[in-house]
Amino acid sequence: MTGVRQKSLAIAAALFGLGLFIAANAHLVAVSIRSEPACTAGEGAAQPARRVC
């Protein structure tokens, strides 16, 4: 394997890892935005915080 080929594979692997990291964080942000924390029941509450949940 030549040095140029090895360097390009290392760059491609680094870019893939960076893309995977960005995609995972984007997924976490999307899930946190879609969640409705105001709809959870509080301590000792029998009903959700909002009825529309």
TIKE-160015 format. One record per residue: residue number from 1; residue in three letters; chain; x, z, y of N, C-alpha, C, CB in turn. Coordinates in Angstrom, 2 decimals, decimal comma. Glycine has a CB too. Example, Ala and Ser with C-alpha at 12.3 -4.5 7.8 and 13.67 -1.06 7.14 Angstrom:
<atoms>
<atom><n>1</n><res>ALA</res><chain>A</chain><n_u>13,19</n_u><n_w>7,80</n_w><n_v>-5,69</n_v><ca_u>12,30</ca_u><ca_w>7,80</ca_w><ca_v>-4,50</ca_v><c_u>13,20</c_u><c_w>7,80</c_w><c_v>-3,30</c_v><cb_u>11,31</cb_u><cb_w>9,05</cb_w><cb_v>-4,47</cb_v></atom>
<atom><n>2</n><res>SER</res><chain>A</chain><n_u>12,85</n_u><n_w>7,08</n_w><n_v>-2,25</n_v><ca_u>13,67</ca_u><ca_w>7,14</ca_w><ca_v>-1,06</ca_v><c_u>12,90</c_u><c_w>7,87</c_w><c_v>0,03</c_v><cb_u>14,08</cb_u><cb_w>5,72</cb_w><cb_v>-0,60</cb_v></atom>
</atoms>
This chain:
<atoms>
<atom><n>1</n><res>MET</res><chain>A</chain><n_u>0,86</n_u><n_w>0,00</n_w><n_v>-1,16</n_v><ca_u>0,00</ca_u><ca_w>0,00</ca_w><ca_v>0,00</ca_v><c_u>0,91</c_u><c_w>0,00</c_w><c_v>1,23</c_v><cb_u>-0,98</cb_u><cb_w>1,23</cb_w><cb_v>0,00</cb_v></atom>
<atom><n>2</n><res>THR</res><chain>A</chain><n_u>0,63</n_u><n_w>-0,91</n_w><n_v>2,11</n_v><ca_u>1,45</ca_u><ca_w>-1,02</ca_w><ca_v>3,31</ca_v><c_u>1,07</c_u><c_w>0,05</c_w><c_v>4,32</c_v><cb_u>1,31</cb_u><cb_w>-2,43</cb_w><cb_v>3,94</cb_v></atom>
<atom><n>3</n><res>GLY</res><chain>A</chain><n_u>1,95</n_u><n_w>0,25</n_w><n_v>5,29</n_v><ca_u>1,71</ca_u><ca_w>1,26</ca_w><ca_v>6,31</ca_v><c_u>0,50</c_u><c_w>0,91</c_w><c_v>7,17</c_v><cb_u>2,93</cb_u><cb_w>1,42</cb_w><cb_v>7,18</cb_v></atom>
<atom><n>4</n><res>VAL</res><chain>A</chain><n_u>0,31</n_u><n_w>-0,37</n_w><n_v>7,46</n_v><ca_u>-0,82</ca_u><ca_w>-0,79</ca_w><ca_v>8,28</ca_v><c_u>-2,12</c_u><c_w>-0,54</c_w><c_v>7,54</c_v><cb_u>-0,70</cb_u><cb_w>-2,29</cb_w><cb_v>8,66</cb_v></atom>
<atom><n>5</n><res>ARG</res><chain>A</chain><n_u>-2,15</n_u><n_w>-0,86</n_w><n_v>6,26</n_v><ca_u>-3,35</ca_u><ca_w>-0,65</ca_w><ca_v>5,44</ca_v><c_u>-3,67</c_u><c_w>0,85</c_w><c_v>5,34</c_v><cb_u>-3,16</cb_u><cb_w>-1,25</cb_w><cb_v>4,03</cb_v></atom>
<atom><n>6</n><res>GLN</res><chain>A</chain><n_u>-2,64</n_u><n_w>1,65</n_w><n_v>5,15</n_v><ca_u>-2,84</ca_u><ca_w>3,09</ca_w><ca_v>5,03</ca_v><c_u>-3,35</c_u><c_w>3,67</c_w><c_v>6,36</c_v><cb_u>-1,53</cb_u><cb_w>3,77</cb_w><cb_v>4,62</cb_v></atom>
<atom><n>7</n><res>LYS</res><chain>A</chain><n_u>-2,82</n_u><n_w>3,19</n_w><n_v>7,47</n_v><ca_u>-3,26</ca_u><ca_w>3,66</ca_w><ca_v>8,78</ca_v><c_u>-4,71</c_u><c_w>3,28</c_w><c_v>9,03</c_v><cb_u>-2,36</cb_u><cb_w>3,10</cb_w><cb_v>9,89</cb_v></atom>
<atom><n>8</n><res>SER</res><chain>A</chain><n_u>-5,10</n_u><n_w>2,06</n_w><n_v>8,68</n_v><ca_u>-6,48</ca_u><ca_w>1,63</ca_w><ca_v>8,91</ca_v><c_u>-7,45</c_u><c_w>2,40</c_w><c_v>8,01</c_v><cb_u>-6,61</cb_u><cb_w>0,12</cb_w><cb_v>8,66</cb_v></atom>
<atom><n>9</n><res>LEU</res><chain>A</chain><n_u>-7,04</n_u><n_w>2,71</n_w><n_v>6,79</n_v><ca_u>-7,89</ca_u><ca_w>3,53</ca_w><ca_v>5,92</ca_v><c_u>-8,05</c_u><c_w>4,95</c_w><c_v>6,46</c_v><cb_u>-7,32</cb_u><cb_w>3,57</cb_w><cb_v>4,51</cb_v></atom>
<atom><n>10</n><res>ALA</res><chain>A</chain><n_u>-6,98</n_u><n_w>5,50</n_w><n_v>7,02</n_v><ca_u>-7,05</ca_u><ca_w>6,84</ca_w><ca_v>7,59</ca_v><c_u>-7,96</c_u><c_w>6,86</c_w><c_v>8,80</c_v><cb_u>-5,64</cb_u><cb_w>7,34</cb_w><cb_v>7,97</cb_v></atom>
<atom><n>11</n><res>ILE</res><chain>A</chain><n_u>-7,89</n_u><n_w>5,83</n_w><n_v>9,63</n_v><ca_u>-8,76</ca_u><ca_w>5,74</ca_w><ca_v>10,81</ca_v><c_u>-10,21</c_u><c_w>5,57</c_w><c_v>10,38</c_v><cb_u>-8,34</cb_u><cb_w>4,57</cb_w><cb_v>11,72</cb_v></atom>
<atom><n>12</n><res>ALA</res><chain>A</chain><n_u>-10,45</n_u><n_w>4,74</n_w><n_v>9,38</n_v><ca_u>-11,81</ca_u><ca_w>4,54</ca_w><ca_v>8,88</ca_v><c_u>-12,37</c_u><c_w>5,84</c_w><c_v>8,30</c_v><cb_u>-11,83</cb_u><cb_w>3,42</cb_w><cb_v>7,82</cb_v></atom>
<atom><n>13</n><res>ALA</res><chain>A</chain><n_u>-11,57</n_u><n_w>6,59</n_w><n_v>7,57</n_v><ca_u>-12,03</ca_u><ca_w>7,85</ca_w><ca_v>7,00</ca_v><c_u>-12,33</c_u><c_w>8,86</c_w><c_v>8,11</c_v><cb_u>-10,97</cb_u><cb_w>8,42</cb_w><cb_v>6,04</cb_v></atom>
<atom><n>14</n><res>ALA</res><chain>A</chain><n_u>-11,49</n_u><n_w>8,89</n_w><n_v>9,14</n_v><ca_u>-11,73</ca_u><ca_w>9,80</ca_w><ca_v>10,26</ca_v><c_u>-13,01</c_u><c_w>9,42</c_w><c_v>11,00</c_v><cb_u>-10,53</cb_u><cb_w>9,78</cb_w><cb_v>11,23</cb_v></atom>
<atom><n>15</n><res>LEU</res><chain>A</chain><n_u>-13,25</n_u><n_w>8,15</n_w><n_v>11,22</n_v><ca_u>-14,46</ca_u><ca_w>7,71</ca_w><ca_v>11,89</ca_v><c_u>-15,70</c_u><c_w>8,00</c_w><c_v>11,05</c_v><cb_u>-14,38</cb_u><cb_w>6,21</cb_w><cb_v>12,20</cb_v></atom>
<atom><n>16</n><res>PHE</res><chain>A</chain><n_u>-15,59</n_u><n_w>7,84</n_w><n_v>9,74</n_v><ca_u>-16,70</ca_u><ca_w>8,16</ca_w><ca_v>8,85</ca_v><c_u>-17,01</c_u><c_w>9,66</c_w><c_v>8,92</c_v><cb_u>-16,37</cb_u><cb_w>7,74</cb_w><cb_v>7,40</cb_v></atom>
<atom><n>17</n><res>GLY</res><chain>A</chain><n_u>-15,97</n_u><n_w>10,49</n_w><n_v>8,88</n_v><ca_u>-16,17</ca_u><ca_w>11,93</ca_w><ca_v>8,97</ca_v><c_u>-16,78</c_u><c_w>12,33</c_w><c_v>10,31</c_v><cb_u>-14,84</cb_u><cb_w>12,66</cb_w><cb_v>8,78</cb_v></atom>
<atom><n>18</n><res>LEU</res><chain>A</chain><n_u>-16,35</n_u><n_w>11,71</n_w><n_v>11,38</n_v><ca_u>-16,91</ca_u><ca_w>11,99</ca_w><ca_v>12,70</ca_v><c_u>-18,38</c_u><c_w>11,55</c_w><c_v>12,76</c_v><cb_u>-16,10</cb_u><cb_w>11,28</cb_w><cb_v>13,79</cb_v></atom>
<atom><n>19</n><res>GLY</res><chain>A</chain><n_u>-18,68</n_u><n_w>10,40</n_w><n_v>12,20</n_v><ca_u>-20,07</ca_u><ca_w>9,94</ca_w><ca_v>12,16</ca_v><c_u>-20,95</c_u><c_w>10,87</c_w><c_v>11,35</c_v><cb_u>-20,13</cb_u><cb_w>8,55</cb_w><cb_v>11,59</cb_v></atom>
<atom><n>20</n><res>LEU</res><chain>A</chain><n_u>-20,45</n_u><n_w>11,36</n_w><n_v>10,24</n_v><ca_u>-21,19</ca_u><ca_w>12,30</ca_w><ca_v>9,41</ca_v><c_u>-21,44</c_u><c_w>13,61</c_w><c_v>10,16</c_v><cb_u>-20,43</cb_u><cb_w>12,58</cb_w><cb_v>8,10</cb_v></atom>
<atom><n>21</n><res>PHE</res><chain>A</chain><n_u>-20,44</n_u><n_w>14,08</n_w><n_v>10,88</n_v><ca_u>-20,58</ca_u><ca_w>15,30</ca_w><ca_v>11,69</ca_v><c_u>-21,63</c_u><c_w>15,12</c_w><c_v>12,78</c_v><cb_u>-19,23</cb_u><cb_w>15,68</cb_w><cb_v>12,31</cb_v></atom>
<atom><n>22</n><res>ILE</res><chain>A</chain><n_u>-21,61</n_u><n_w>13,99</n_w><n_v>13,47</n_v><ca_u>-22,58</ca_u><ca_w>13,72</ca_w><ca_v>14,53</ca_v><c_u>-23,99</c_u><c_w>13,59</c_w><c_v>13,96</c_v><cb_u>-22,20</cb_u><cb_w>12,44</cb_w><cb_v>15,29</cb_v></atom>
<atom><n>23</n><res>ALA</res><chain>A</chain><n_u>-24,12</n_u><n_w>12,92</n_w><n_v>12,82</n_v><ca_u>-25,43</ca_u><ca_w>12,75</ca_w><ca_v>12,20</ca_v><c_u>-26,01</c_u><c_w>14,10</c_w><c_v>11,75</c_v><cb_u>-25,34</cb_u><cb_w>11,80</cb_w><cb_v>11,00</cb_v></atom>
<atom><n>24</n><res>ALA</res><chain>A</chain><n_u>-25,18</n_u><n_w>14,97</n_w><n_v>11,20</n_v><ca_u>-25,65</ca_u><ca_w>16,28</ca_w><ca_v>10,76</ca_v><c_u>-26,11</c_u><c_w>17,11</c_w><c_v>11,95</c_v><cb_u>-24,54</cb_u><cb_w>17,03</cb_w><cb_v>9,99</cb_v></atom>
<atom><n>25</n><res>ASN</res><chain>A</chain><n_u>-25,36</n_u><n_w>17,08</n_w><n_v>13,03</n_v><ca_u>-25,77</ca_u><ca_w>17,83</ca_w><ca_v>14,22</ca_v><c_u>-27,03</c_u><c_w>17,24</c_w><c_v>14,84</c_v><cb_u>-24,64</cb_u><cb_w>17,84</cb_w><cb_v>15,25</cb_v></atom>
<atom><n>26</n><res>ALA</res><chain>A</chain><n_u>-27,17</n_u><n_w>15,94</n_w><n_v>14,84</n_v><ca_u>-28,38</ca_u><ca_w>15,31</ca_w><ca_v>15,37</ca_v><c_u>-29,59</c_u><c_w>15,72</c_w><c_v>14,54</c_v><cb_u>-28,25</cb_u><cb_w>13,78</cb_w><cb_v>15,40</cb_v></atom>
<atom><n>27</n><res>HIS</res><chain>A</chain><n_u>-29,40</n_u><n_w>15,81</n_w><n_v>13,23</n_v><ca_u>-30,48</ca_u><ca_w>16,25</ca_w><ca_v>12,35</ca_v><c_u>-30,88</c_u><c_w>17,69</c_w><c_v>12,67</c_v><cb_u>-30,06</cb_u><cb_w>16,13</cb_w><cb_v>10,87</cb_v></atom>
<atom><n>28</n><res>LEU</res><chain>A</chain><n_u>-29,91</n_u><n_w>18,56</n_w><n_v>12,87</n_v><ca_u>-30,22</ca_u><ca_w>19,96</ca_w><ca_v>13,19</ca_v><c_u>-30,96</c_u><c_w>20,07</c_w><c_v>14,52</c_v><cb_u>-28,94</cb_u><cb_w>20,79</cb_w><cb_v>13,24</cb_v></atom>
<atom><n>29</n><res>VAL</res><chain>A</chain><n_u>-30,56</n_u><n_w>19,28</n_w><n_v>15,51</n_v><ca_u>-31,25</ca_u><ca_w>19,29</ca_w><ca_v>16,80</ca_v><c_u>-32,68</c_u><c_w>18,79</c_w><c_v>16,63</c_v><cb_u>-30,49</cb_u><cb_w>18,43</cb_w><cb_v>17,84</cb_v></atom>
<atom><n>30</n><res>ALA</res><chain>A</chain><n_u>-32,86</n_u><n_w>17,72</n_w><n_v>15,87</n_v><ca_u>-34,21</ca_u><ca_w>17,17</ca_w><ca_v>15,66</ca_v><c_u>-35,11</c_u><c_w>18,17</c_w><c_v>14,95</c_v><cb_u>-34,13</cb_u><cb_w>15,87</cb_w><cb_v>14,85</cb_v></atom>
<atom><n>31</n><res>VAL</res><chain>A</chain><n_u>-34,59</n_u><n_w>18,86</n_w><n_v>13,95</n_v><ca_u>-35,38</ca_u><ca_w>19,84</ca_w><ca_v>13,21</ca_v><c_u>-35,74</c_u><c_w>21,02</c_w><c_v>14,13</c_v><cb_u>-34,61</cb_u><cb_w>20,34</cb_w><cb_v>11,96</cb_v></atom>
<atom><n>32</n><res>SER</res><chain>A</chain><n_u>-34,80</n_u><n_w>21,44</n_w><n_v>14,96</n_v><ca_u>-35,09</ca_u><ca_w>22,56</ca_w><ca_v>15,85</ca_v><c_u>-36,11</c_u><c_w>22,19</c_w><c_v>16,91</c_v><cb_u>-33,82</cb_u><cb_w>23,06</cb_w><cb_v>16,51</cb_v></atom>
<atom><n>33</n><res>ILE</res><chain>A</chain><n_u>-36,12</n_u><n_w>20,95</n_w><n_v>17,35</n_v><ca_u>-37,11</ca_u><ca_w>20,51</ca_w><ca_v>18,34</ca_v><c_u>-38,49</c_u><c_w>20,40</c_w><c_v>17,71</c_v><cb_u>-36,69</cb_u><cb_w>19,15</cb_w><cb_v>18,97</cb_v></atom>
<atom><n>34</n><res>ARG</res><chain>A</chain><n_u>-38,54</n_u><n_w>19,90</n_w><n_v>16,47</n_v><ca_u>-39,84</ca_u><ca_w>19,73</ca_w><ca_v>15,79</ca_v><c_u>-40,45</c_u><c_w>21,05</c_w><c_v>15,34</c_v><cb_u>-39,67</cb_u><cb_w>18,84</cb_w><cb_v>14,59</cb_v></atom>
<atom><n>35</n><res>SER</res><chain>A</chain><n_u>-39,62</n_u><n_w>22,08</n_w><n_v>15,15</n_v><ca_u>-40,16</ca_u><ca_w>23,35</ca_w><ca_v>14,69</ca_v><c_u>-40,96</c_u><c_w>23,99</c_w><c_v>15,82</c_v><cb_u>-39,04</cb_u><cb_w>24,30</cb_w><cb_v>14,21</cb_v></atom>
<atom><n>36</n><res>GLU</res><chain>A</chain><n_u>-41,89</n_u><n_w>24,84</n_w><n_v>15,45</n_v><ca_u>-42,75</ca_u><ca_w>25,49</ca_w><ca_v>16,42</ca_v><c_u>-42,60</c_u><c_w>27,01</c_w><c_v>16,27</c_v><cb_u>-44,24</cb_u><cb_w>25,06</cb_w><cb_v>16,24</cb_v></atom>
<atom><n>37</n><res>PRO</res><chain>A</chain><n_u>-41,57</n_u><n_w>27,59</n_w><n_v>16,87</n_v><ca_u>-41,35</ca_u><ca_w>29,03</ca_w><ca_v>16,70</ca_v><c_u>-42,47</c_u><c_w>29,88</c_w><c_v>17,29</c_v><cb_u>-40,03</cb_u><cb_w>29,42</cb_w><cb_v>17,32</cb_v></atom>
<atom><n>38</n><res>ALA</res><chain>A</chain><n_u>-43,23</n_u><n_w>29,36</n_w><n_v>18,24</n_v><ca_u>-44,34</ca_u><ca_w>30,13</ca_w><ca_v>18,82</ca_v><c_u>-45,48</c_u><c_w>30,27</c_w><c_v>17,82</c_v><cb_u>-44,84</cb_u><cb_w>29,46</cb_w><cb_v>20,11</cb_v></atom>
<atom><n>39</n><res>CYS</res><chain>A</chain><n_u>-45,47</n_u><n_w>29,51</n_w><n_v>16,74</n_v><ca_u>-46,54</ca_u><ca_w>29,55</ca_w><ca_v>15,76</ca_v><c_u>-46,29</c_u><c_w>30,57</c_w><c_v>14,65</c_v><cb_u>-46,73</cb_u><cb_w>28,18</cb_w><cb_v>15,15</cb_v></atom>
<atom><n>40</n><res>THR</res><chain>A</chain><n_u>-45,22</n_u><n_w>31,29</n_w><n_v>14,71</n_v><ca_u>-44,95</ca_u><ca_w>32,26</ca_w><ca_v>13,65</ca_v><c_u>-45,66</c_u><c_w>33,57</c_w><c_v>13,96</c_v><cb_u>-43,43</cb_u><cb_w>32,49</cb_w><cb_v>13,51</cb_v></atom>
<atom><n>41</n><res>ALA</res><chain>A</chain><n_u>-46,00</n_u><n_w>34,28</n_w><n_v>12,93</n_v><ca_u>-46,67</ca_u><ca_w>35,58</ca_w><ca_v>13,09</ca_v><c_u>-45,63</c_u><c_w>36,62</c_w><c_v>13,47</c_v><cb_u>-47,42</cb_u><cb_w>36,00</cb_w><cb_v>11,80</cb_v></atom>
<atom><n>42</n><res>GLY</res><chain>A</chain><n_u>-45,99</n_u><n_w>37,49</n_w><n_v>14,37</n_v><ca_u>-45,09</ca_u><ca_w>38,56</ca_w><ca_v>14,79</ca_v><c_u>-45,12</c_u><c_w>39,71</c_w><c_v>13,80</c_v><cb_u>-45,45</cb_u><cb_w>39,06</cb_w><cb_v>16,17</cb_v></atom>
<atom><n>43</n><res>GLU</res><chain>A</chain><n_u>-44,37</n_u><n_w>40,75</n_w><n_v>14,10</n_v><ca_u>-44,32</ca_u><ca_w>41,93</ca_w><ca_v>13,24</ca_v><c_u>-45,70</c_u><c_w>42,57</c_w><c_v>13,15</c_v><cb_u>-43,29</cb_u><cb_w>42,95</cb_w><cb_v>13,77</cb_v></atom>
<atom><n>44</n><res>GLY</res><chain>A</chain><n_u>-46,27</n_u><n_w>42,67</n_w><n_v>11,99</n_v><ca_u>-47,54</ca_u><ca_w>43,32</ca_w><ca_v>11,78</ca_v><c_u>-48,74</c_u><c_w>42,53</c_w><c_v>12,26</c_v><cb_u>-47,53</cb_u><cb_w>44,62</cb_w><cb_v>12,43</cb_v></atom>
<atom><n>45</n><res>ALA</res><chain>A</chain><n_u>-48,54</n_u><n_w>41,30</n_w><n_v>12,70</n_v><ca_u>-49,66</ca_u><ca_w>40,49</ca_w><ca_v>13,20</ca_v><c_u>-50,35</c_u><c_w>39,82</c_w><c_v>12,01</c_v><cb_u>-49,17</cb_u><cb_w>39,43</cb_w><cb_v>14,23</cb_v></atom>
<atom><n>46</n><res>ALA</res><chain>A</chain><n_u>-51,67</n_u><n_w>39,77</n_w><n_v>12,06</n_v><ca_u>-52,43</ca_u><ca_w>39,17</ca_w><ca_v>10,97</ca_v><c_u>-52,62</c_u><c_w>37,69</c_w><c_v>11,17</c_v><cb_u>-53,77</cb_u><cb_w>39,85</cb_w><cb_v>10,83</cb_v></atom>
<atom><n>47</n><res>GLN</res><chain>A</chain><n_u>-52,57</n_u><n_w>37,20</n_w><n_v>12,41</n_v><ca_u>-52,80</ca_u><ca_w>35,80</ca_w><ca_v>12,71</ca_v><c_u>-51,57</c_u><c_w>35,20</c_w><c_v>13,39</c_v><cb_u>-54,06</cb_u><cb_w>35,62</cb_w><cb_v>13,59</cb_v></atom>
<atom><n>48</n><res>PRO</res><chain>A</chain><n_u>-51,47</n_u><n_w>33,89</n_w><n_v>13,37</n_v><ca_u>-50,37</ca_u><ca_w>33,24</ca_w><ca_v>14,10</ca_v><c_u>-50,49</c_u><c_w>33,50</c_w><c_v>15,59</c_v><cb_u>-50,35</cb_u><cb_w>31,74</cb_w><cb_v>13,83</cb_v></atom>
<atom><n>49</n><res>ALA</res><chain>A</chain><n_u>-49,40</n_u><n_w>33,27</n_w><n_v>16,30</n_v><ca_u>-49,38</ca_u><ca_w>33,52</ca_w><ca_v>17,74</ca_v><c_u>-50,36</c_u><c_w>32,62</c_w><c_v>18,46</c_v><cb_u>-47,98</cb_u><cb_w>33,32</cb_w><cb_v>18,30</cb_v></atom>
<atom><n>50</n><res>ARG</res><chain>A</chain><n_u>-50,51</n_u><n_w>31,37</n_w><n_v>17,99</n_v><ca_u>-51,46</ca_u><ca_w>30,44</ca_w><ca_v>18,59</ca_v><c_u>-52,38</c_u><c_w>29,91</c_w><c_v>17,50</c_v><cb_u>-50,72</cb_u><cb_w>29,26</cb_w><cb_v>19,31</cb_v></atom>
<atom><n>51</n><res>ARG</res><chain>A</chain><n_u>-53,64</n_u><n_w>29,74</n_w><n_v>17,82</n_v><ca_u>-54,60</ca_u><ca_w>29,27</ca_w><ca_v>16,83</ca_v><c_u>-54,42</c_u><c_w>27,78</c_w><c_v>16,51</c_v><cb_u>-56,03</cb_u><cb_w>29,52</cb_w><cb_v>17,32</cb_v></atom>
<atom><n>52</n><res>VAL</res><chain>A</chain><n_u>-53,85</n_u><n_w>26,99</n_w><n_v>17,39</n_v><ca_u>-53,70</ca_u><ca_w>25,56</ca_w><ca_v>17,16</ca_v><c_u>-52,66</c_u><c_w>25,25</c_w><c_v>16,09</c_v><cb_u>-53,33</cb_u><cb_w>24,86</cb_w><cb_v>18,45</cb_v></atom>
<atom><n>53</n><res>CYS</res><chain>A</chain><n_u>-51,92</n_u><n_w>26,22</n_w><n_v>15,66</n_v><ca_u>-50,86</ca_u><ca_w>25,99</ca_w><ca_v>14,67</ca_v><c_u>-51,51</c_u><c_w>25,72</c_w><c_v>13,35</c_v><cb_u>-49,89</cb_u><cb_w>27,19</cb_w><cb_v>14,57</cb_v></atom>
</atoms>
